[in-house]
Amino acid sequence: MKPLTSILTITGSDSFGATGIQADFKTISELGAYPLSAITSIVTNEGAATIIQDLPQETILRQVRNVILNAKPDAIKIGLVRNAESIKALRDEIIACRKIICDPGIIASNGTILAPESAVESIKRHLIPESTLLILKCNEAELMLHRPIKTEDDMISAAQTFVKIGAQSVMLRGVNTGTNETEDRITTLLYHKGKSRFFSSHNTEGWKKHGVSAAISSAIATRIAMGDDIPTAIRNAHDYIHSQVVYAVSSKSQESYRAADIYNQFMSIIAERYAEHHDVAFYADQLAITTRYLSQVCNGSVGRSPKQIIDSYILRESIEFLENSRLPIQAIADKLGFSSQAMFCKFFRHHEGCSPSQFRSK
């Protein structure tokens, strides 16, 4: 029997499991791979304070050596490592691996800087040159490069700098490109083989959730380990994260558990089947509940109807196709499951106030 694809994640431990080793294990396992670990630090949160206790360098390296020697991971994901000398020594341990995803996580979702300047410089010098894919939030890239990143051109310039340092490909997340409240969106750049590709999401709050950065990098690392090329890995990881993390809801009590669970399952099924089914009844059948109860769940969880949620997902996918591909409108309509180009145009005009062609030409 073929063994499971394995991913070694090298990062800190988070007691609450929202990020760090615990969250990486969850993501990797849910995507069907086997997680391996080397813990670099213990992170605890006491009120507004984040307390980090770093493990000794030899303890970190011993874990990494043991896993690489005995398990031979298919990919390595590097997260939070805060000691400059540990980073330098770590490079010598992982250099033989052909798939290294570096997401150093040096700035937390609340803006706290987690790594000292010496560690940041060591990451630039020793880890970035070995990275198959470097993943950074734009504020982390600003900290590394000592310059502002506010526009898409700034993002491309920063990515090119990281490639010159040695990264094979670069993914930058987090520039807000909206010009007003109604157009607010988060933009991500993939710089791969000398070409730039932008992705965007209007769900700015969802993508800023604590733990999303770690989850997306773990999902990408898993897909790369499974054989995806980098653009495909990002696409597949995005679909998983979009349903499981960005639009997921949490349950705070026993009473709300079932509703939260149903909503999260609903989003997972949409991510898999949106191109085949646009009707609420199909999803209710898949969940073994009535359309009326599904409406109650969605309205109670996020204040929107199931149809609004389905349409929003389809609209997001259509915008991504229009902005990031050269596919003809008919081909996009086919991919999104519309019976005709006319039906797709009617749907798009209803939600965006213009035709797909007009949107693309803006």
ZAPA-334151 format. One record per residue (C-alpha): x, y, z; residue in three letters. Coordinates in steps of 0.1 Angstrom, whole numbers, padded with zeros to 4 digits, always signed. Each point is the difference from the previous one (the first is absolute). Example, Ala and Ser with C-alpha at 12.3 -4.5 7.8 and 13.67 -1.06 7.14 Angstrom:
% residues 2
+0123-0045+0078ALA
+0014+0034-0007SER
//
This chain:
% residues 362
+0000+0000+0000MET
+0013+0034-0010LYS
+0010+0020+0032PRO
-0017+0033+0007LEU
+0016+0032-0012THR
+0018+0016+0029SER
+0007+0036+0009ILE
+0025+0011+0027LEU
-0012+0033+0016THR
+0026+0019+0020ILE
-0016+0027+0021THR
-0012+0010+0035GLY
-0027-0017+0021SER
-0032+0020+0007ASP
-0019-0011+0031SER
-0034+0010-0015PHE
+0006-0019-0033GLY
-0010+0029-0023ALA
+0034+0002-0015THR
+0034-0017+0004GLY
+0007-0037+0000ILE
-0035-0009+0011GLN
-0017+0018-0028ALA
+0025-0013-0025ASP
-0008-0036+0011PHE
-0037+0006-0005LYS
+0004+0015-0035THR
+0025-0026-0012ILE
-0021-0029+0013SER
-0032+0013-0015GLU
+0016+0003-0034LEU
+0009-0037+0002GLY
+0037+0002+0008ALA
+0021-0010+0031TYR
+0014+0028+0022PRO
+0034-0001+0016LEU
+0013+0026+0024SER
+0029+0018+0015ALA
-0010+0025+0027ILE
+0021+0032+0002THR
-0018+0019+0028SER
-0029+0000+0024ILE
-0024+0028-0005VAL
-0025+0010+0027THR
-0024+0029+0001ASN
-0008+0017+0033GLU
-0025+0027-0005GLY
+0013+0023-0027ALA
+0036-0012+0006ALA
+0017-0027-0022THR
+0026-0019+0018ILE
+0025-0021-0020ILE
+0025-0024+0014GLN
+0025-0012-0026ASP
+0014-0035+0001LEU
+0038-0005+0000PRO
+0016-0002-0034GLN
+0012-0036+0005GLU
-0035-0010+0010THR
-0015+0014-0032ILE
+0027-0015-0022LEU
-0002-0034+0016ARG
-0037-0002-0008GLN
+0006+0011-0036VAL
+0029-0025-0005ARG
-0020-0029+0014ASN
-0031+0007-0022VAL
+0020+0005-0032ILE
+0021-0031+0006LEU
-0028-0024+0009ASN
-0031+0014-0017ALA
+0015+0017-0031LYS
-0028+0026-0003PRO
-0013+0010-0035ASP
+0000+0037+0009ALA
+0011+0022+0028ILE
-0019+0030+0013LYS
+0019+0025+0021ILE
-0019+0023+0023GLY
+0011+0019+0031LEU
+0037-0003+0009VAL
+0012+0029+0021ARG
+0037-0006+0006ASN
+0025+0012-0027ALA
+0025-0028+0007GLU
-0027-0027+0000SER
-0012+0013-0034ILE
+0035-0002-0014LYS
+0005-0036+0013ALA
-0035-0010-0011LEU
+0009+0009-0036ARG
+0027-0027+0000ASP
-0024-0027+0012GLU
-0027+0006-0026ILE
+0020+0009-0030ILE
-0003-0034-0016ALA
-0039+0003-0002CYS
-0012+0011-0034ARG
-0033+0014+0012LYS
+0004+0027+0027ILE
-0029+0024+0007ILE
+0012+0029+0022CYS
-0027+0019+0019ASP
+0019+0015+0029PRO
-0030+0017+0017GLY
+0021+0028+0014ILE
-0031+0023+0006ILE
-0031-0013+0017ALA
-0035+0007-0013SER
-0004+0027+0027ASN
+0032+0018-0012GLY
+0023-0013+0027THR
+0036-0005-0013ILE
+0010-0035+0011LEU
+0036-0002-0011ALA
+0030+0022+0008PRO
+0018+0018-0027GLU
+0029-0024+0001SER
-0023-0029-0008ALA
-0016+0019-0029VAL
+0034+0007-0015GLU
+0009-0037+0005SER
-0031-0011-0018ILE
+0008+0022-0029LYS
+0036-0013-0002ARG
-0005-0037+0007HIS
-0036-0011-0006LEU
-0013+0021-0029ILE
+0027-0012-0024PRO
-0011-0036+0007GLU
-0037+0006-0004SER
-0020-0016-0027THR
-0028+0024+0010LEU
+0003+0029+0023LEU
-0033+0012+0016ILE
-0002+0033+0018LEU
-0026+0025+0010LYS
+0008+0034-0015CYS
+0007+0015+0034ASN
+0026-0027+0005GLU
+0016+0007-0034ALA
+0001+0037+0010GLU
+0019-0009+0032LEU
+0025-0021-0019MET
+0006+0024-0029LEU
-0003+0032+0020HIS
-0024+0016-0025ARG
-0038+0006-0003PRO
-0021-0024-0021ILE
-0033+0018-0007LYS
-0008-0008-0037THR
+0001-0029-0024GLU
+0031+0014-0016ASP
+0016+0001+0035ASP
-0009-0037+0004MET
+0016-0010-0033ILE
+0031+0020+0008SER
+0003-0017+0034ALA
-0006-0034-0014ALA
+0028+0006-0026GLN
+0023+0010+0028THR
-0006-0033+0019PHE
+0006-0020-0032VAL
+0033+0018-0004LYS
+0008-0010+0036ILE
-0007-0036-0010GLY
-0036-0010+0004ALA
-0013-0020-0030GLN
-0036+0014+0003SER
-0016+0026+0023VAL
-0035+0004+0013MET
-0008+0034+0016LEU
-0033+0004+0019ARG
-0018+0030+0015GLY
-0001+0032-0021VAL
-0033+0017+0003ASN
-0008+0012-0036THR
-0035+0014+0006GLY
-0006+0037-0008THR
-0031+0002+0023ASN
-0020-0021+0024GLU
-0020-0018-0026THR
+0031-0009-0020GLU
+0021-0012+0030ASP
+0020-0031-0008ARG
+0031-0019+0009ILE
+0025-0006-0028THR
+0025-0028-0002THR
+0029-0003-0026LEU
+0016-0032-0012LEU
+0033+0007-0017TYR
+0009-0032-0018HIS
+0025-0006-0028LYS
+0004+0037-0006GLY
-0038+0005-0004LYS
-0024+0018+0023SER
-0035-0012+0008ARG
-0024+0018+0023PHE
-0028-0015+0021PHE
-0025+0021+0020SER
-0028-0006+0025SER
-0026+0024+0012HIS
-0003-0018+0033ASN
+0027+0021+0017THR
-0009-0010+0035GLU
+0000-0037-0007GLY
+0035+0001-0015TRP
+0013+0020+0030LYS
-0012-0027+0025LYS
+0026-0013+0025HIS
+0015-0031-0014GLY
-0009+0005-0037VAL
+0037+0006-0010SER
+0012-0032+0016ALA
-0029-0020-0014ALA
+0005+0012-0036ILE
+0037-0007+0001SER
-0006-0035+0014SER
-0026-0007-0026ALA
+0023+0012-0028ILE
+0029-0021+0014ALA
-0022-0031+0001THR
-0012+0005-0036ARG
+0036+0006-0012ILE
+0011-0032+0018ALA
-0028-0019-0018MET
+0013+0011-0034GLY
-0018+0032-0009ASP
+0020+0027-0017ASP
+0000+0032+0020ILE
-0029+0018-0018PRO
-0022-0031+0003THR
+0010-0005+0036ALA
-0010+0035+0009ILE
-0033-0004-0018ARG
-0009-0033+0018ASN
+0012+0014+0033ALA
-0021+0031-0005HIS
-0031-0020-0005ASP
+0006-0020+0031TYR
+0008+0031+0022ILE
-0029+0020-0015HIS
-0025-0025+0013SER
+0017-0013+0031GLN
+0015+0032+0015VAL
-0009+0033-0017VAL
-0038-0006-0001TYR
-0001-0025+0028ALA
-0019+0009+0032VAL
+0007-0012+0035SER
-0023-0013+0026SER
+0002+0015+0035LYS
-0026-0023+0017SER
-0016-0034-0002GLN
-0032+0016-0014GLU
+0018+0016-0030SER
+0022-0030-0008TYR
-0023-0017-0025ARG
-0007+0033-0019ALA
+0037+0008-0003ALA
+0008-0035-0011ASP
-0027+0000-0027ILE
+0011+0035-0012TYR
+0036-0011-0003ASN
-0010-0032-0019GLN
-0022+0021-0023PHE
+0030+0022-0009MET
+0022-0031-0006SER
-0026-0015-0024ILE
-0003+0033-0018ILE
+0038+0001-0005ALA
-0002-0035-0016GLU
-0033+0003-0020ARG
-0007+0036-0008TYR
+0007-0005-0037ALA
-0026-0028-0002GLU
-0027+0012+0022HIS
-0014+0035+0006HIS
-0032-0010+0018ASP
-0006+0000+0037VAL
-0019-0032+0000ALA
+0030-0020-0012PHE
+0021+0011+0030TYR
-0028-0006+0025ALA
-0003-0035-0014ASP
+0037-0006+0004GLN
-0002+0012+0036LEU
-0032-0021+0006ALA
-0020+0030+0012ILE
-0028+0021-0014THR
+0006+0032-0020THR
-0019+0019+0027ARG
+0024-0013+0028TYR
+0030+0008-0022LEU
-0013+0036-0003SER
-0004+0002+0037GLN
+0036-0012+0005VAL
+0015+0024-0025CYS
-0020+0030+0012ASN
+0009-0008+0036GLY
+0037-0006-0008SER
+0009+0028-0024VAL
-0033+0020-0006GLY
-0003-0012-0037ARG
-0023-0024-0018SER
+0014-0032-0015PRO
-0006+0014-0035LYS
+0019+0031+0008GLN
+0029-0020+0012ILE
+0000-0023-0031ILE
-0002+0030-0023ASP
+0028+0018+0019SER
+0023-0030-0004TYR
-0008-0003-0037ILE
+0005+0038-0005LEU
+0034-0002+0017ARG
+0011-0028-0023GLU
-0013+0019-0031SER
+0019+0031+0010ILE
+0032-0020+0005GLU
-0004-0015-0035PHE
-0006+0034-0015LEU
+0029+0017+0018GLU
+0026-0028-0002ASN
-0007-0019-0032SER
-0004+0006-0037ARG
-0029-0025-0003LEU
-0028+0011-0023PRO
-0033+0009+0018ILE
-0017-0031-0014GLN
+0028-0022+0015ALA
-0004+0017+0034ILE
-0037-0005-0002ALA
+0006-0037-0007ASP
+0024-0004+0029LYS
-0024+0016+0024LEU
-0029-0023-0010GLY
-0022+0025-0018PHE
-0022-0014-0028SER
+0010+0028-0023SER
+0021+0031-0003GLN
-0031+0021+0001ALA
-0010-0015+0034MET
+0035+0007+0014PHE
-0001+0036-0013CYS
-0035+0005+0016LYS
+0013-0014+0033PHE
+0032+0022-0001PHE
-0019+0032-0010ARG
-0025-0006+0029HIS
+0028-0001+0026HIS
+0027+0024-0015GLU
-0021+0024-0020GLY
+0019-0006-0032CYS
+0006-0028-0025SER
+0031-0024+0004PRO
+0016+0016-0030SER
-0005+0035+0014GLN
+0015-0011+0033PHE
+0030-0015-0017ARG
+0007+0031-0020SER
+0000+0023+0031LYS
//
